[in-house]
Amino acid sequence: MSNYKNITVLGSTGSIGCNTLEVVRLHPDKYIVKALTASGNLDKLFAQCVEFKPEYAIILDQEKSRILADKLRLHNISTKVLFTPNDLVKVATLEQVDIVMSAIVGSSGLLPTLEAVKAGKKVLLANKESLVAGGKIINQALKECSNARLIPVDSEHSAIFQSLPPNYSVAEINKIILTASGGPFRGFSREQLCDVTPEQAIKHPNWSMGQKISVDSSTLMNKGLEVIEAYWLFGTGLDKIEVVVHPQSIIHSMVEYTDSSIVAQLGTADMKTPIAYALAYPKRIVSGSKRLDFMLSSTLTFEKPDYERFPCLQLAFDALKSGGVAPAVLNAANEIAVSAFLDHRIKFYDINIIINQTMANFAHNDYNSVEEIIEVDQQARKFATSIIKT
Protein backbone atom coordinates (compact mmCIF):
# COMPACT_ATOMS: atom_id res chain seq x y z
CA MET A 1 0.00 0.00 0.00
CA SER A 2 3.04 2.29 0.07
CA ASN A 3 2.27 3.63 -3.41
CA TYR A 4 -1.08 4.98 -2.24
CA LYS A 5 -1.62 8.50 -0.94
CA ASN A 6 -4.07 8.97 1.92
CA ILE A 7 -6.41 11.95 1.58
CA THR A 8 -8.55 14.01 3.92
CA VAL A 9 -11.21 16.03 2.10
CA LEU A 10 -12.39 19.00 4.16
CA GLY A 11 -15.73 20.04 2.71
CA SER A 12 -16.39 16.84 0.76
CA THR A 13 -20.05 17.57 -0.03
CA GLY A 14 -19.44 20.96 -1.67
CA SER A 15 -18.63 21.55 -5.32
CA ILE A 16 -14.84 21.25 -4.93
CA GLY A 17 -15.12 18.28 -2.58
CA CYS A 18 -17.39 16.38 -4.96
CA ASN A 19 -15.10 17.14 -7.90
CA THR A 20 -12.12 15.95 -5.85
CA LEU A 21 -13.83 12.62 -5.23
CA GLU A 22 -14.63 12.37 -8.94
CA VAL A 23 -10.92 12.60 -9.74
CA VAL A 24 -10.04 10.17 -6.94
CA ARG A 25 -12.62 7.75 -8.33
CA LEU A 26 -10.64 7.63 -11.59
CA HIS A 27 -7.48 6.56 -9.75
CA PRO A 28 -8.25 3.77 -7.26
CA ASP A 29 -4.63 2.64 -7.56
CA LYS A 30 -3.29 5.98 -6.32
CA TYR A 31 -5.49 7.40 -3.57
CA ILE A 32 -7.28 6.24 -0.42
CA VAL A 33 -9.86 8.51 1.21
CA LYS A 34 -9.04 8.62 4.91
CA ALA A 35 -11.51 11.28 6.11
CA LEU A 36 -14.50 13.21 4.76
CA THR A 37 -16.11 16.26 6.36
CA ALA A 38 -19.30 18.21 5.80
CA SER A 39 -21.11 21.11 7.37
CA GLY A 40 -24.60 19.66 7.27
CA ASN A 41 -25.34 17.68 4.09
CA LEU A 42 -26.13 14.36 5.74
CA ASP A 43 -27.43 12.46 2.71
CA LYS A 44 -24.51 13.30 0.45
CA LEU A 45 -21.93 12.57 3.15
CA PHE A 46 -23.61 9.23 3.86
CA ALA A 47 -23.43 8.28 0.17
CA GLN A 48 -19.76 9.24 0.05
CA CYS A 49 -19.02 7.17 3.14
CA VAL A 50 -20.78 4.15 1.64
CA GLU A 51 -18.64 4.44 -1.49
CA PHE A 52 -15.24 5.40 -0.08
CA LYS A 53 -15.48 3.91 3.44
CA PRO A 54 -13.21 6.48 5.13
CA GLU A 55 -11.81 5.91 8.59
CA TYR A 56 -13.40 9.18 9.76
CA ALA A 57 -16.43 11.26 8.80
CA ILE A 58 -17.29 14.61 10.33
CA ILE A 59 -20.59 16.44 10.11
CA LEU A 60 -20.77 19.64 12.15
CA ASP A 61 -24.09 18.86 13.79
CA GLN A 62 -24.34 16.55 16.78
CA GLU A 63 -27.79 15.18 15.99
CA LYS A 64 -26.90 14.57 12.34
CA SER A 65 -23.69 12.86 13.43
CA ARG A 66 -25.74 10.42 15.51
CA ILE A 67 -28.05 9.72 12.56
CA LEU A 68 -25.07 9.24 10.23
CA ALA A 69 -23.39 6.83 12.65
CA ASP A 70 -26.58 4.78 12.93
CA LYS A 71 -27.05 4.62 9.16
CA LEU A 72 -23.44 3.56 8.59
CA ARG A 73 -23.71 0.91 11.28
CA LEU A 74 -26.74 -0.58 9.50
CA HIS A 75 -24.58 -0.86 6.38
CA ASN A 76 -21.74 -2.52 8.34
CA ILE A 77 -19.43 0.42 7.66
CA SER A 78 -16.98 1.08 10.50
CA THR A 79 -16.35 4.79 9.79
CA LYS A 80 -15.92 6.79 13.01
CA VAL A 81 -18.32 9.75 13.02
CA LEU A 82 -17.30 13.01 14.72
CA PHE A 83 -18.99 16.41 14.89
CA THR A 84 -16.90 19.24 16.42
CA PRO A 85 -14.73 21.92 14.76
CA ASN A 86 -11.74 20.54 16.67
CA ASP A 87 -12.29 17.24 14.88
CA LEU A 88 -11.60 19.04 11.58
CA VAL A 89 -8.10 19.73 12.88
CA LYS A 90 -7.78 16.11 13.98
CA VAL A 91 -8.47 14.64 10.53
CA ALA A 92 -6.35 17.32 8.83
CA THR A 93 -3.32 16.35 10.89
CA LEU A 94 -3.62 12.54 11.09
CA GLU A 95 -0.18 11.00 10.89
CA GLN A 96 -1.16 8.63 8.07
CA VAL A 97 -2.67 11.39 5.91
CA ASP A 98 -0.48 12.64 3.05
CA ILE A 99 -2.81 15.09 1.30
CA VAL A 100 -5.40 17.50 2.70
CA MET A 101 -7.94 19.06 0.35
CA SER A 102 -9.02 22.28 2.05
CA ALA A 103 -12.39 22.94 0.43
CA ILE A 104 -14.44 24.29 3.33
CA VAL A 105 -16.19 27.50 2.29
CA GLY A 106 -15.42 30.50 4.48
CA SER A 107 -13.01 31.40 7.26
CA SER A 108 -13.86 28.24 9.24
CA GLY A 109 -11.28 26.55 7.02
CA LEU A 110 -8.43 28.67 8.41
CA LEU A 111 -7.56 26.64 11.51
CA PRO A 112 -7.56 23.13 9.96
CA THR A 113 -5.63 24.47 6.96
CA LEU A 114 -3.02 26.10 9.19
CA GLU A 115 -2.65 23.00 11.34
CA ALA A 116 -2.31 20.78 8.27
CA VAL A 117 0.56 22.99 7.10
CA LYS A 118 2.18 22.80 10.54
CA ALA A 119 1.85 19.01 10.39
CA GLY A 120 3.83 18.96 7.14
CA LYS A 121 1.00 17.91 4.85
CA LYS A 122 0.59 18.55 1.16
CA VAL A 123 -2.31 21.01 1.37
CA LEU A 124 -4.48 21.58 -1.69
CA LEU A 125 -5.95 25.02 -1.11
CA ALA A 126 -9.45 25.65 -2.42
CA ASN A 127 -10.40 27.61 0.69
CA LYS A 128 -9.12 31.02 -0.39
CA GLU A 129 -10.44 32.60 2.82
CA SER A 130 -7.63 30.90 4.77
CA LEU A 131 -4.99 32.97 3.01
CA VAL A 132 -7.19 36.06 2.87
CA ALA A 133 -7.68 36.07 6.64
CA GLY A 134 -4.42 34.53 7.82
CA GLY A 135 -1.92 34.74 4.98
CA LYS A 136 0.85 36.02 7.22
CA ILE A 137 0.68 33.15 9.70
CA ILE A 138 0.19 30.46 7.04
CA ASN A 139 3.24 31.69 5.13
CA GLN A 140 5.21 31.73 8.38
CA ALA A 141 4.13 28.14 9.06
CA LEU A 142 5.27 27.13 5.56
CA LYS A 143 8.70 28.62 6.22
CA GLU A 144 8.98 26.77 9.53
CA CYS A 145 7.89 23.39 8.15
CA SER A 146 10.01 22.42 5.17
CA ASN A 147 7.95 19.26 4.50
CA ALA A 148 4.68 21.16 3.95
CA ARG A 149 3.46 22.16 0.50
CA LEU A 150 0.65 24.54 -0.36
CA ILE A 151 -0.75 23.92 -3.85
CA PRO A 152 -3.50 26.27 -5.09
CA VAL A 153 -6.70 24.75 -6.47
CA ASP A 154 -8.61 27.86 -7.57
CA SER A 155 -8.49 27.73 -11.36
CA GLU A 156 -6.82 31.15 -11.55
CA HIS A 157 -4.10 30.42 -9.00
CA SER A 158 -3.52 26.96 -10.41
CA ALA A 159 -3.04 28.60 -13.82
CA ILE A 160 -0.44 30.97 -12.37
CA PHE A 161 1.23 28.12 -10.49
CA GLN A 162 1.44 26.14 -13.75
CA SER A 163 2.79 29.18 -15.61
CA LEU A 164 5.68 29.71 -13.21
CA PRO A 165 8.90 27.65 -13.16
CA PRO A 166 9.54 25.73 -9.91
CA ASN A 167 12.25 28.09 -8.65
CA TYR A 168 11.12 31.37 -10.12
CA SER A 169 12.48 34.74 -9.09
CA VAL A 170 10.02 37.55 -8.36
CA ALA A 171 12.40 39.87 -10.19
CA GLU A 172 11.65 37.99 -13.44
CA ILE A 173 7.91 38.66 -13.16
CA ASN A 174 6.49 41.85 -14.58
CA LYS A 175 2.83 41.10 -13.89
CA ILE A 176 0.44 38.42 -12.66
CA ILE A 177 -2.80 38.65 -14.63
CA LEU A 178 -5.86 37.17 -12.96
CA THR A 179 -8.70 36.59 -15.40
CA ALA A 180 -12.33 37.05 -14.39
CA SER A 181 -15.42 35.92 -16.27
CA GLY A 182 -17.26 39.06 -15.18
CA GLY A 183 -20.01 36.96 -13.60
CA PRO A 184 -23.70 36.86 -14.52
CA PHE A 185 -24.10 40.67 -14.40
CA ARG A 186 -21.19 41.73 -16.60
CA GLY A 187 -23.40 43.66 -19.02
CA PHE A 188 -25.78 45.12 -16.43
CA SER A 189 -25.98 48.84 -15.74
CA ARG A 190 -25.69 50.16 -12.19
CA GLU A 191 -29.43 50.84 -12.23
CA GLN A 192 -30.17 47.24 -13.23
CA LEU A 193 -27.83 45.92 -10.55
CA CYS A 194 -29.81 47.70 -7.85
CA ASP A 195 -32.66 45.22 -8.32
CA VAL A 196 -30.95 41.92 -9.12
CA THR A 197 -32.03 38.90 -7.07
CA PRO A 198 -30.09 36.10 -5.37
CA GLU A 199 -31.64 33.68 -7.86
CA GLN A 200 -30.04 35.63 -10.70
CA ALA A 201 -26.73 35.95 -8.89
CA ILE A 202 -26.20 32.22 -8.40
CA LYS A 203 -26.57 31.47 -12.12
CA HIS A 204 -22.95 31.75 -13.21
CA PRO A 205 -22.52 31.73 -17.01
CA ASN A 206 -19.47 29.45 -17.07
CA TRP A 207 -18.74 27.71 -13.77
CA SER A 208 -20.74 25.38 -11.53
CA MET A 209 -20.16 26.59 -7.97
CA GLY A 210 -21.83 26.83 -4.59
CA GLN A 211 -24.23 29.68 -3.80
CA LYS A 212 -21.83 31.78 -1.72
CA ILE A 213 -19.03 31.65 -4.29
CA SER A 214 -21.51 32.35 -7.10
CA VAL A 215 -22.69 35.52 -5.36
CA ASP A 216 -19.06 36.52 -4.80
CA SER A 217 -18.51 36.08 -8.53
CA SER A 218 -21.51 38.30 -9.29
CA THR A 219 -20.09 41.12 -7.11
CA LEU A 220 -16.49 40.45 -8.27
CA MET A 221 -15.58 39.94 -4.61
CA ASN A 222 -14.44 36.46 -5.60
CA LYS A 223 -11.81 38.08 -7.78
CA GLY A 224 -10.90 40.49 -5.01
CA LEU A 225 -10.31 37.59 -2.61
CA GLU A 226 -8.21 35.95 -5.31
CA VAL A 227 -6.06 39.08 -5.58
CA ILE A 228 -5.32 38.83 -1.85
CA GLU A 229 -4.67 35.09 -2.16
CA ALA A 230 -2.28 35.66 -5.08
CA TYR A 231 -0.41 38.24 -3.01
CA TRP A 232 0.38 35.63 -0.35
CA LEU A 233 0.90 32.71 -2.73
CA PHE A 234 3.35 34.23 -5.18
CA GLY A 235 5.08 37.02 -3.28
CA THR A 236 5.13 39.55 -6.09
CA GLY A 237 3.62 42.49 -4.24
CA LEU A 238 0.28 44.14 -4.99
CA ASP A 239 1.68 46.41 -7.69
CA LYS A 240 2.33 43.38 -9.92
CA ILE A 241 -1.18 41.91 -9.71
CA GLU A 242 -3.78 42.87 -12.33
CA VAL A 243 -7.36 41.75 -12.99
CA VAL A 244 -8.65 41.37 -16.56
CA VAL A 245 -12.21 40.40 -17.50
CA HIS A 246 -12.19 37.47 -19.92
CA PRO A 247 -15.82 36.37 -20.45
CA GLN A 248 -15.04 33.07 -22.19
CA SER A 249 -13.11 31.65 -19.17
CA ILE A 250 -10.72 29.77 -21.45
CA ILE A 251 -7.52 31.49 -20.32
CA HIS A 252 -7.56 30.89 -16.59
CA SER A 253 -4.76 33.33 -15.79
CA MET A 254 -1.38 34.50 -17.07
CA VAL A 255 2.12 35.54 -16.03
CA GLU A 256 3.91 38.33 -17.89
CA TYR A 257 7.69 38.19 -17.56
CA THR A 258 10.21 41.00 -17.73
CA ASP A 259 11.20 40.00 -21.28
CA SER A 260 7.56 40.78 -22.29
CA SER A 261 6.65 37.13 -22.90
CA ILE A 262 3.35 35.95 -21.43
CA VAL A 263 2.72 32.38 -20.29
CA ALA A 264 -0.93 31.35 -19.89
CA GLN A 265 -2.80 28.21 -18.89
CA LEU A 266 -5.89 27.38 -20.93
CA GLY A 267 -8.64 24.81 -20.62
CA THR A 268 -12.33 24.17 -20.26
CA ALA A 269 -14.26 25.59 -17.30
CA ASP A 270 -13.98 22.44 -15.18
CA MET A 271 -12.51 22.38 -11.67
CA LYS A 272 -11.39 18.78 -12.04
CA THR A 273 -8.40 19.99 -14.06
CA PRO A 274 -6.74 22.08 -11.32
CA ILE A 275 -7.78 19.49 -8.71
CA ALA A 276 -6.05 16.69 -10.61
CA TYR A 277 -2.96 18.84 -11.11
CA ALA A 278 -2.78 19.62 -7.40
CA LEU A 279 -3.38 16.00 -6.36
CA ALA A 280 -0.60 14.56 -8.52
CA TYR A 281 1.87 17.48 -8.54
CA PRO A 282 4.56 17.49 -9.87
CA LYS A 283 3.15 14.77 -12.14
CA ARG A 284 -0.05 14.92 -14.18
CA ILE A 285 -2.96 12.47 -14.16
CA VAL A 286 -6.24 12.07 -16.02
CA SER A 287 -8.78 14.52 -14.61
CA GLY A 288 -12.00 13.53 -16.35
CA SER A 289 -12.41 17.09 -17.62
CA LYS A 290 -13.73 17.82 -21.07
CA ARG A 291 -10.93 18.79 -23.44
CA LEU A 292 -10.71 22.20 -25.07
CA ASP A 293 -11.41 22.17 -28.81
CA PHE A 294 -9.91 25.28 -30.39
CA MET A 295 -11.93 24.70 -33.57
CA LEU A 296 -15.14 25.11 -31.57
CA SER A 297 -13.93 27.88 -29.28
CA SER A 298 -15.25 31.40 -29.63
CA THR A 299 -13.09 34.48 -30.00
CA LEU A 300 -11.13 35.35 -26.87
CA THR A 301 -11.95 38.84 -25.59
CA PHE A 302 -10.69 40.98 -22.71
CA GLU A 303 -12.03 43.99 -20.82
CA LYS A 304 -11.05 46.18 -17.92
CA PRO A 305 -13.06 45.51 -14.74
CA ASP A 306 -15.56 48.23 -13.82
CA TYR A 307 -14.80 49.27 -10.25
CA GLU A 308 -17.77 51.65 -10.22
CA ARG A 309 -20.40 49.01 -10.93
CA PHE A 310 -18.57 46.36 -8.91
CA PRO A 311 -17.09 48.19 -5.87
CA CYS A 312 -16.36 44.98 -3.96
CA LEU A 313 -13.31 44.43 -6.14
CA GLN A 314 -11.91 47.82 -5.14
CA LEU A 315 -12.64 47.07 -1.46
CA ALA A 316 -10.44 43.97 -1.70
CA PHE A 317 -7.55 46.02 -3.12
CA ASP A 318 -8.10 48.57 -0.36
CA ALA A 319 -8.02 45.86 2.32
CA LEU A 320 -4.75 44.47 1.02
CA LYS A 321 -3.22 47.96 0.94
CA SER A 322 -4.36 48.57 4.53
CA GLY A 323 -2.85 45.26 5.66
CA GLY A 324 -3.17 43.82 9.15
CA VAL A 325 -6.64 42.48 9.90
CA ALA A 326 -8.33 44.40 7.06
CA PRO A 327 -8.52 41.40 4.66
CA ALA A 328 -9.92 39.20 7.46
CA VAL A 329 -12.53 41.85 8.28
CA LEU A 330 -13.37 42.20 4.58
CA ASN A 331 -13.89 38.45 4.32
CA ALA A 332 -15.96 38.16 7.51
CA ALA A 333 -18.23 41.07 6.60
CA ASN A 334 -18.65 39.70 3.09
CA GLU A 335 -19.77 36.31 4.39
CA ILE A 336 -22.38 37.93 6.60
CA ALA A 337 -23.58 40.26 3.83
CA VAL A 338 -23.77 37.50 1.20
CA SER A 339 -25.78 35.32 3.58
CA ALA A 340 -28.20 38.18 4.15
CA PHE A 341 -28.47 38.78 0.40
CA LEU A 342 -29.21 35.11 -0.25
CA ASP A 343 -31.95 35.34 2.40
CA HIS A 344 -33.48 38.37 0.63
CA ARG A 345 -32.78 40.60 3.65
CA ILE A 346 -30.58 43.09 1.79
CA LYS A 347 -30.08 44.35 -1.77
CA PHE A 348 -27.14 43.72 -4.08
CA TYR A 349 -25.39 47.05 -3.40
CA ASP A 350 -25.93 46.70 0.35
CA ILE A 351 -23.21 44.04 0.28
CA ASN A 352 -20.40 46.50 -0.44
CA ILE A 353 -21.87 49.10 1.95
CA ILE A 354 -21.84 46.62 4.84
CA ILE A 355 -18.27 45.54 4.03
CA ASN A 356 -17.04 49.13 3.76
CA GLN A 357 -18.58 50.18 7.09
CA THR A 358 -17.22 47.09 8.86
CA MET A 359 -13.71 47.65 7.50
CA ALA A 360 -13.81 51.28 8.65
CA ASN A 361 -14.65 50.14 12.17
CA PHE A 362 -11.56 47.91 12.39
CA ALA A 363 -9.04 50.11 10.59
CA HIS A 364 -5.30 49.83 11.30
CA ASN A 365 -5.48 46.78 13.60
CA ASP A 366 -2.86 44.04 13.17
CA TYR A 367 -2.55 40.39 14.22
CA ASN A 368 0.21 37.98 15.22
CA SER A 369 -1.65 34.73 15.91
CA VAL A 370 -4.51 32.62 14.64
CA GLU A 371 -6.37 33.29 17.89
CA GLU A 372 -6.31 37.03 17.15
CA ILE A 373 -7.60 36.40 13.63
CA ILE A 374 -10.44 34.24 14.92
CA GLU A 375 -11.33 36.91 17.48
CA VAL A 376 -11.38 39.75 14.94
CA ASP A 377 -13.34 37.55 12.55
CA GLN A 378 -16.04 37.05 15.20
CA GLN A 379 -16.10 40.75 16.09
CA ALA A 380 -16.39 41.76 12.44
CA ARG A 381 -19.27 39.32 11.96
CA LYS A 382 -21.11 40.77 14.95
CA PHE A 383 -20.59 44.32 13.69
CA ALA A 384 -21.75 43.47 10.15
CA THR A 385 -24.79 41.67 11.55
CA SER A 386 -25.68 44.71 13.66
CA ILE A 387 -25.64 46.92 10.55
CA ILE A 388 -28.03 44.58 8.77
CA LYS A 389 -30.43 44.48 11.71
CA THR A 390 -30.58 48.27 11.90
Beta strands, then each sheet from edge to edge (+ up, - down):
strand 1: 5-10
strand 2: 31-38
strand 3: 56-59
strand 4: 80-82
strand 5: 99-102
strand 6: 122-125
strand 7: 149-152
strand 8: 173-180
strand 9: 241-245
strand 10: 251-257
strand 11: 262-266
sheet 1: 4+ 3+ 2+ 1+ 5+ 6+ 7+
sheet 2: 9+ 8+ 10- 11+
end
